[in-house]
Amino acid sequence: MTRDELGAGIVAVAQAIDRAGFCPSKSGNVSARTEAGFLITPSGLPYAQTLPEDLIELSLDGMVLSGARKPSSEWPFHAAIYRARPEAQAIVHTHSPRATALSCTRRGIPAFHYMIALCGGADIRCADYATFGTPELAENAVRALEGRKAVLLANHGVIALGASLAGAREPGWPVSRHPRRGSGAGHPRRGGDGAGEREIRRLWQGRLTKPLGASTRSGAASWLVRDDPRVMPHHTQPFAHSAYQVLNSASWVRA
């Protein structure tokens, strides 16, 4: 498969999951392995406007190999998964409202339906919480994905991987569409080990004071600093959407 064909496939999958409602507020990302690393969707560009030439190729250590745009801020867990799982050829990450609401309870999905088998095991785990775009989130995702092809990210969303773009998209559908059927519902748990208010305030104001991953020489790492706290950074918009979903479906309790 040529780079152009691979890029077209990535864009097609990204636009399909966006139309399905799994990527509110330009959230989520899609990538596919290349000989030199992986191609990934850009940050902050609506999928309906994304073209194959907008994709960025990164090495597995985060160096930008080609592409003029800024890569998705979640590139660290894509790189970590490709390093840990040689069989993975593509990764799809969504912020499906249902799955994201379930991830806020920090519960996995049990084997309540045969479609769970698509995800590689008897259940779908929920990875421990960590701030988006950080090495800690990447480590948690890789750990929870051991022996699995899909995972929930606590207070965040879903990751699915596969041996092809179609294969990565396939396990993501049951996780994104049907999690509430077998979850037993439950109450949301706050992020940051109980420091939920501080974490959300920090993200809202964009005061993340360390780079998201590799050296800034790579061009892939970025600093999320905003001078005007009234402006909501793009990266926090999915959090606001998820909070809206949760607040309209359950009552907050002290964790």
VMD Tcl script that draws the C-alpha trace (Angstrom):
set ca {
  {0.00 0.00 0.00}
  {1.35 3.42 -0.95}
  {1.52 6.34 1.46}
  {-1.27 8.09 -0.47}
  {-3.50 5.00 -0.21}
  {-2.75 4.65 3.50}
  {-3.47 8.32 4.08}
  {-6.76 8.09 2.20}
  {-7.72 5.10 4.34}
  {-6.94 6.95 7.57}
  {-9.04 9.93 6.50}
  {-11.92 7.65 5.48}
  {-11.96 5.95 8.89}
  {-11.66 9.28 10.74}
  {-14.57 10.76 8.80}
  {-16.69 7.62 9.34}
  {-16.27 7.63 13.13}
  {-16.90 11.37 13.16}
  {-20.19 10.93 11.25}
  {-21.15 8.22 13.74}
  {-20.89 10.78 16.56}
  {-17.83 9.24 18.19}
  {-15.59 12.33 17.92}
  {-17.37 15.38 19.37}
  {-15.59 18.74 19.19}
  {-12.80 17.51 16.86}
  {-11.73 14.91 19.43}
  {-10.28 11.46 18.76}
  {-7.54 10.44 16.35}
  {-6.58 7.71 13.88}
  {-3.17 6.36 12.89}
  {-1.58 3.60 10.82}
  {1.89 2.08 10.93}
  {4.41 2.90 8.19}
  {7.87 1.51 7.49}
  {9.45 4.46 9.28}
  {6.90 4.93 12.06}
  {3.24 5.90 11.72}
  {0.87 8.36 10.05}
  {-1.55 10.19 12.34}
  {-4.36 12.71 12.03}
  {-3.58 16.37 12.82}
  {-4.57 18.33 15.90}
  {-7.53 20.70 15.79}
  {-8.64 20.12 12.20}
  {-12.28 19.02 11.66}
  {-12.38 15.58 10.06}
  {-14.76 16.78 7.36}
  {-12.00 19.15 6.20}
  {-9.09 16.72 6.62}
  {-7.20 15.55 3.52}
  {-4.50 12.87 3.22}
  {-1.86 15.57 2.81}
  {-2.81 16.95 6.26}
  {-1.54 13.81 8.00}
  {1.78 13.77 9.85}
  {4.32 10.94 9.81}
  {6.19 10.37 13.07}
  {8.92 7.96 14.06}
  {8.20 5.64 16.99}
  {10.16 7.98 19.27}
  {8.10 11.02 18.25}
  {10.30 12.67 15.64}
  {8.38 14.39 12.84}
  {9.31 12.76 9.54}
  {6.89 14.56 7.22}
  {3.87 16.82 7.31}
  {3.38 20.51 7.92}
  {0.63 20.34 10.52}
  {0.78 19.66 14.25}
  {0.10 16.00 15.11}
  {-2.65 14.94 17.46}
  {-1.67 15.59 21.08}
  {-2.32 11.90 21.74}
  {0.56 10.75 19.54}
  {2.51 9.44 22.60}
  {0.12 6.55 23.22}
  {0.00 5.71 19.51}
  {3.81 5.49 19.50}
  {3.88 3.49 22.74}
  {1.31 0.98 21.47}
  {3.16 0.49 18.17}
  {6.40 -0.10 20.11}
  {4.76 -2.59 22.49}
  {2.53 -4.37 19.96}
  {4.39 -5.27 16.74}
  {1.20 -6.82 15.33}
  {-0.72 -3.54 15.60}
  {-0.95 -1.84 12.22}
  {-3.59 0.78 13.03}
  {-5.09 2.56 16.06}
  {-8.45 4.32 16.43}
  {-9.17 6.57 19.42}
  {-12.67 7.97 20.00}
  {-14.57 9.99 22.58}
  {-17.90 8.23 22.10}
  {-20.33 9.89 24.56}
  {-21.60 6.54 25.90}
  {-18.19 4.95 26.32}
  {-16.73 8.14 27.76}
  {-19.54 8.36 30.30}
  {-18.87 4.75 31.30}
  {-15.13 5.42 31.55}
  {-15.94 8.08 34.15}
  {-17.16 5.29 36.44}
  {-13.76 3.61 35.97}
  {-15.36 0.27 35.27}
  {-14.52 -2.11 32.48}
  {-17.03 -3.92 30.30}
  {-17.69 -7.58 31.19}
  {-18.44 -10.38 28.73}
  {-22.17 -9.62 28.56}
  {-22.32 -9.99 24.75}
  {-20.43 -12.06 22.18}
  {-19.26 -8.86 20.46}
  {-16.89 -8.36 23.40}
  {-14.83 -11.19 21.90}
  {-13.89 -8.86 19.03}
  {-11.81 -6.97 21.56}
  {-9.51 -9.90 22.23}
  {-10.56 -11.29 25.59}
  {-13.26 -11.98 28.16}
  {-13.70 -8.31 29.02}
  {-12.66 -4.77 28.12}
  {-10.50 -3.18 30.77}
  {-10.54 0.43 31.92}
  {-7.04 1.91 32.02}
  {-6.06 4.02 35.02}
  {-6.55 7.76 34.70}
  {-3.77 10.04 33.49}
  {-3.80 13.46 31.81}
  {-4.25 13.38 28.04}
  {-1.13 13.42 25.88}
  {1.25 12.36 28.65}
  {3.68 9.45 28.88}
  {1.72 8.27 31.92}
  {-1.44 7.87 29.84}
  {0.56 5.99 27.21}
  {1.93 3.60 29.85}
  {-1.51 3.02 31.35}
  {-3.03 2.31 27.94}
  {-0.32 -0.18 26.97}
  {-0.70 -1.98 30.30}
  {-4.50 -2.25 30.03}
  {-4.25 -3.39 26.39}
  {-2.16 -6.46 27.25}
  {-3.89 -9.37 25.52}
  {-6.65 -7.06 24.25}
  {-7.52 -5.06 21.13}
  {-9.61 -2.37 22.85}
  {-9.59 -0.50 26.13}
  {-11.45 2.25 27.93}
  {-9.39 5.19 29.20}
  {-10.63 6.38 32.58}
  {-12.45 9.73 32.34}
  {-11.47 9.98 28.68}
  {-12.59 7.60 25.90}
  {-11.70 4.47 23.92}
  {-8.67 3.01 22.12}
  {-8.93 0.15 19.61}
  {-6.15 -1.42 17.56}
  {-5.98 -3.91 14.72}
  {-3.91 -5.52 12.01}
  {-5.41 -3.04 9.53}
  {-7.44 0.16 9.58}
  {-10.64 -1.87 9.20}
  {-9.43 -4.18 11.95}
  {-8.80 -1.27 14.32}
  {-12.19 0.23 13.60}
  {-14.05 -3.07 14.16}
  {-13.49 -3.54 17.95}
  {-14.13 0.15 18.54}
  {-17.76 -0.06 17.37}
  {-19.16 -2.32 20.15}
  {-17.18 -0.41 22.77}
  {-18.43 2.94 21.54}
  {-22.06 1.97 20.86}
  {-23.04 -0.57 23.51}
  {-21.08 -0.14 26.77}
  {-24.04 0.74 28.98}
  {-25.77 -2.58 28.35}
  {-23.32 -4.57 30.43}
  {-21.72 -2.02 32.70}
  {-24.22 -1.94 35.53}
  {-24.04 1.86 35.19}
  {-22.65 3.43 38.37}
  {-21.40 6.78 39.59}
  {-18.66 8.82 37.93}
  {-15.23 8.85 39.54}
  {-13.20 12.02 39.39}
  {-9.86 12.36 37.62}
  {-6.45 12.91 39.16}
  {-6.85 10.50 42.10}
  {-9.65 12.51 43.65}
  {-8.29 15.97 42.81}
  {-10.97 16.39 40.16}
  {-11.60 20.10 40.65}
  {-7.90 20.97 40.50}
  {-7.35 18.79 37.41}
  {-10.24 20.28 35.46}
  {-9.24 23.84 36.45}
  {-5.66 23.15 35.35}
  {-6.79 21.82 31.98}
  {-9.30 24.62 31.47}
  {-6.68 27.28 32.05}
  {-4.11 25.42 29.94}
  {-1.51 25.45 32.71}
  {0.09 22.14 31.84}
  {3.72 22.93 32.56}
  {5.55 20.04 30.92}
  {5.85 18.90 27.31}
  {3.57 16.13 26.14}
  {6.08 13.41 25.43}
  {9.38 13.56 23.56}
  {11.92 16.34 23.19}
  {10.64 19.58 21.70}
  {13.26 19.08 18.97}
  {10.92 16.47 17.49}
  {8.37 19.09 16.58}
  {5.70 16.72 17.88}
  {5.80 17.65 21.55}
  {3.97 20.82 22.50}
  {3.34 23.14 25.43}
  {-0.24 23.76 26.42}
  {0.00 27.28 27.78}
  {-2.64 29.93 27.23}
  {-2.35 33.53 28.42}
  {-6.10 34.07 28.47}
  {-7.90 31.62 30.81}
  {-11.22 32.70 29.27}
  {-10.26 30.86 26.09}
  {-10.94 27.16 26.43}
  {-8.08 25.18 24.84}
  {-9.13 22.80 22.10}
  {-7.71 19.84 24.02}
  {-10.16 20.37 26.90}
  {-13.30 20.56 24.77}
  {-13.89 16.78 24.77}
  {-13.66 16.89 28.59}
  {-16.41 19.50 28.68}
  {-18.57 17.45 26.33}
  {-18.05 14.31 28.42}
  {-18.89 16.22 31.59}
  {-22.12 17.38 29.96}
  {-23.03 13.78 29.12}
  {-22.26 12.54 32.62}
  {-24.02 15.35 34.42}
  {-27.15 14.60 32.42}
  {-27.05 10.88 33.17}
  {-25.88 10.46 36.76}
  {-25.35 12.24 40.08}
  {-21.89 13.12 41.34}
  {-20.81 11.48 44.57}
  {-17.67 11.84 46.64}
  {-15.21 9.17 45.55}
}
mol new
graphics top color blue
foreach p $ca { graphics top sphere $p radius 0.5 }
foreach p [lrange $ca 0 end-1] q [lrange $ca 1 end] { graphics top cylinder $p $q radius 0.2 }
display resetview
